[in-house]
Amino acid sequence: MRVSHAALASLCVAIASPANAQSNSDFDCAATRVGGADPVVIKTTLGETPALVRIPSEIRKSPIVLWHGFGPPASEQALMEALPLDDVPAVKVYLGLPLFGSRAPEGGAKELARRQQEDLATLVFEPAVMGAAKELPAVVRALEQHGCMKHGERIGLFGFSAGGAAVLYALAERDVRIGAAVTLNASTGLSASVEAYERATKGSYNWTDAARRLAQRSDAAGRAKDIAKGDPAPALLIIHGNDEAVLTPEVASTLHQALMPAYHEAMAVPRLQLILVPGLAHGWTSPGSLEALRGSIGAWFHNRQWPVGSTR
């Protein structure tokens, strides 16, 4: 999960409104979709989190919340363009990660690079990844207030790279109800991100007691039983590229192996799947891979995300 200087520079530019987006802090999902055939995109803030809310003409599934990564697609808008999921009849909510986009710290790319070099764990991973998951309860409350979901509904989650780590942490923490989730080329916790950083920089990370505590808390494989809790357990699709060099496919295979016994205990084996994609590297938006990924991700949510209004 190493962030290059160039990647950071692109991430730290405040996100511009999409051409079709409406800036609106007082929208209503049910009212917005009436009479329109095409999705309506609202640029807003949910709690304290910048978001793009994509509202389809028909809503039959509970909302799906999506997180971008530290590299392309590296913003709410870029992720929405890559993964609109218009074949899934659900409100899609594209969230900005803390420290990025409109919430980049003063100094932008240089400051984020400095933080990464000083302490990847406490200055980047904890606030950006674990911090994103901690924002979910406020996001859900805001979606309820905007008529996008009912209290107690199970949201869907998607995350790429660092956003995938946020998904896994949210699944383990269980601060909100989650029906289905998809990770794509995801870090499985701080330890995996540190290994990727060391591999990319040829350096060595200086572990502290605080970092070790964060690593334990964010270790998805170590928290397999927490992730698989529930009746039923959250439906989890893990997609990882076989040619992924930033976060090697072994991290996904290790996580899947750790989750399998927990999902057996939860009587939900069909709700867990690993797909290793031949030829897929960390970046996944090239035309050769994008359509297939859209199909797999859309089908997972279409078939496993909970119906709108369901709170059981």
CORPEJO-V482401 format. One record per residue. SS is DSSP state (H for helix, E for strand, C for the rest). OMEGA is omega in degrees with one decimal (none if undefined). D_FIRST is the distance of its C-alpha to the first C-alpha in Angstrom with 1 decimal. Layout:
# CORPEJO-V482401
ss = (SS SS)
omega = (OMEGA OMEGA)
d_first = (D_FIRST D_FIRST)
This chain:
# CORPEJO-V482401
ss = (C C C C H H H H H H H C C C C C C C C C E E E C C C C C H H H H C C C C C C C E E E E E E E C C E E E E E E E C C C C C E E E E E E E C C C C C C C C H H H H H H H C C C C C C C E E E E E E C C C C C H H H C C C C H H H H H H H H H H H H H H H H H H H H H H H H H H H C H H H H H H H H H H C C C C C C C C C E E E E E E C H H H H H H H H H H H H C C C C E E E E E E E C C C C C H H H H H H H H H H H H C C C C C C C H H H H H H H H H H C C C C C H H H H C C E C C E C E E E E E E E C C C C C C C H H H H H H H H H H H H H H H H H C C C H H H E E E E E E C C C C C C C C C H H H H H H H H H H H H H H H H H H C C E C C C C C)
omega = (177.4 179.3 179.0 -179.9 -179.7 179.5 178.9 -179.4 -179.6 -178.3 -170.0 176.0 178.9 -174.2 177.1 178.6 173.9 -175.3 -175.7 -174.6 173.2 174.5 -172.7 177.8 -175.8 -178.5 175.4 -174.7 -177.1 -178.5 -175.7 -173.3 -176.5 172.0 -179.0 179.2 -177.7 176.7 174.9 -178.5 179.8 173.3 -171.7 173.1 179.1 -168.0 174.4 -173.3 174.9 -173.7 164.8 -178.8 -177.2 -172.8 -179.1 179.6 179.1 -179.9 178.2 179.5 176.7 -174.4 175.0 -179.8 -174.7 176.8 172.9 178.1 178.3 177.8 -173.1 -4.7 -167.0 177.5 177.3 -176.8 -179.1 179.0 178.6 179.7 179.8 -172.3 -178.8 177.4 -177.5 176.4 177.7 -176.4 -178.7 170.2 176.5 -174.8 -176.8 -174.0 171.7 175.9 171.6 179.9 -175.9 178.3 -177.5 179.3 177.5 179.5 176.1 -175.2 173.0 -174.2 -179.0 -179.8 178.1 176.2 178.2 179.2 179.7 -179.3 -178.8 177.7 179.7 -173.5 -170.6 -175.7 178.5 -174.2 -176.9 -178.1 -174.1 -174.5 179.3 177.1 177.8 179.5 -179.5 177.6 -173.8 -179.8 178.3 176.7 180.0 177.9 179.1 177.8 175.1 -178.8 -179.7 176.6 -179.2 -179.8 176.4 178.0 177.9 177.4 178.2 178.0 167.6 179.2 171.1 175.0 176.4 174.9 177.9 175.2 175.5 175.4 176.6 176.7 -177.7 178.1 177.8 177.0 -178.8 -177.2 174.1 177.7 174.9 179.5 -175.8 -179.9 -178.1 -178.8 175.8 170.9 -179.4 -178.7 -171.3 162.8 -179.6 177.4 -177.1 -178.6 178.6 179.3 177.5 178.2 177.9 178.8 -179.9 179.8 -177.7 -174.6 -174.6 -179.0 -179.5 -179.9 -179.9 -176.7 174.6 177.6 179.1 179.3 178.9 177.9 177.2 179.5 179.7 -177.7 -174.6 -175.9 -175.7 179.3 179.1 -179.5 -176.7 -178.7 176.6 -179.3 -173.5 178.5 176.4 -179.9 4.0 174.1 176.6 177.1 -173.3 174.5 179.2 178.0 -178.6 179.9 176.5 179.7 178.4 -178.7 179.4 176.3 -169.7 -177.9 178.3 -179.7 178.7 -179.9 178.9 178.3 -179.5 179.0 178.9 -177.0 -173.8 179.1 179.8 177.8 172.3 -179.8 -179.6 -179.2 -175.4 -178.2 179.0 -178.5 176.2 -179.8 173.9 174.2 173.0 -171.1 178.3 175.1 -178.0 176.8 -175.9 175.0 -170.8 -173.7 176.5 -176.9 -176.9 -176.8 -169.7 -175.3 179.9 178.5 176.9 -179.1 -179.0 -178.0 179.1 -179.5 -179.9 -179.8 -178.9 -175.0 -171.4 177.6 -172.4 177.2 178.7 178.8 -178.4 -178.1 -177.0 none)
d_first = (0.0 3.8 6.3 9.5 12.8 14.1 11.4 11.9 15.6 15.7 14.0 16.5 19.6 21.4 21.5 24.9 26.9 27.0 30.4 31.7 30.3 32.7 31.7 33.3 32.9 35.9 35.4 36.5 34.8 38.1 40.1 37.6 37.7 41.5 43.1 40.1 39.0 35.7 32.7 32.8 29.7 29.8 27.7 27.9 26.5 26.3 26.8 24.7 22.0 22.3 22.8 24.3 26.7 27.8 31.2 32.9 36.7 36.8 34.9 35.3 32.0 30.3 27.5 24.0 21.2 18.0 14.7 12.7 9.0 7.4 8.9 12.3 13.8 12.7 15.8 18.4 20.7 18.5 17.5 21.2 22.3 20.1 20.9 24.3 25.4 29.0 30.4 29.5 32.1 29.9 28.8 25.2 23.4 20.3 18.8 16.9 14.1 15.4 14.8 14.4 17.3 20.6 19.3 17.5 18.9 21.7 20.6 18.0 15.3 16.9 16.8 13.1 12.5 15.1 13.7 10.4 12.7 15.2 13.3 9.7 11.2 14.3 13.7 10.4 9.2 13.0 14.3 11.9 11.0 14.1 16.1 15.7 17.2 19.8 21.0 21.9 25.4 26.4 25.1 27.2 30.2 30.0 29.9 33.0 34.7 34.1 35.7 32.6 32.9 35.2 34.7 33.4 31.9 28.8 26.0 23.6 19.8 17.2 13.4 10.9 7.2 6.8 10.5 11.0 10.1 12.6 15.0 15.1 15.6 18.3 19.9 20.2 21.5 24.0 24.8 25.7 27.2 25.0 26.8 24.2 20.4 18.1 14.5 13.0 10.2 9.0 7.2 10.5 10.2 9.3 10.4 8.2 5.0 7.5 8.6 5.7 6.0 9.7 10.0 8.9 11.0 13.7 13.9 14.4 13.1 16.3 16.5 18.9 20.9 19.2 15.7 17.3 18.8 15.6 14.2 17.4 17.6 14.3 14.7 15.6 17.5 19.4 20.4 21.5 25.0 23.9 22.0 25.1 27.7 30.0 32.9 31.5 27.9 25.3 25.0 21.5 20.3 17.2 16.4 14.2 14.7 16.5 15.3 11.5 10.3 6.5 7.1 10.8 13.5 14.8 12.5 14.2 17.6 17.4 16.9 19.7 22.0 21.6 22.4 25.3 27.8 27.0 27.6 30.7 31.9 31.3 33.3 30.6 29.5 29.7 27.3 24.4 23.2 20.5 20.4 18.8 19.3 20.7 19.5 16.5 13.3 10.0 12.2 15.0 17.5 19.8 23.3 23.5 21.0 21.1 24.5 24.1 20.9 22.8 25.7 23.9 22.1 25.3 27.5 25.6 26.0 29.5 30.7 29.0 28.4 31.3 34.3 34.6 36.7 36.1 35.6 36.7)
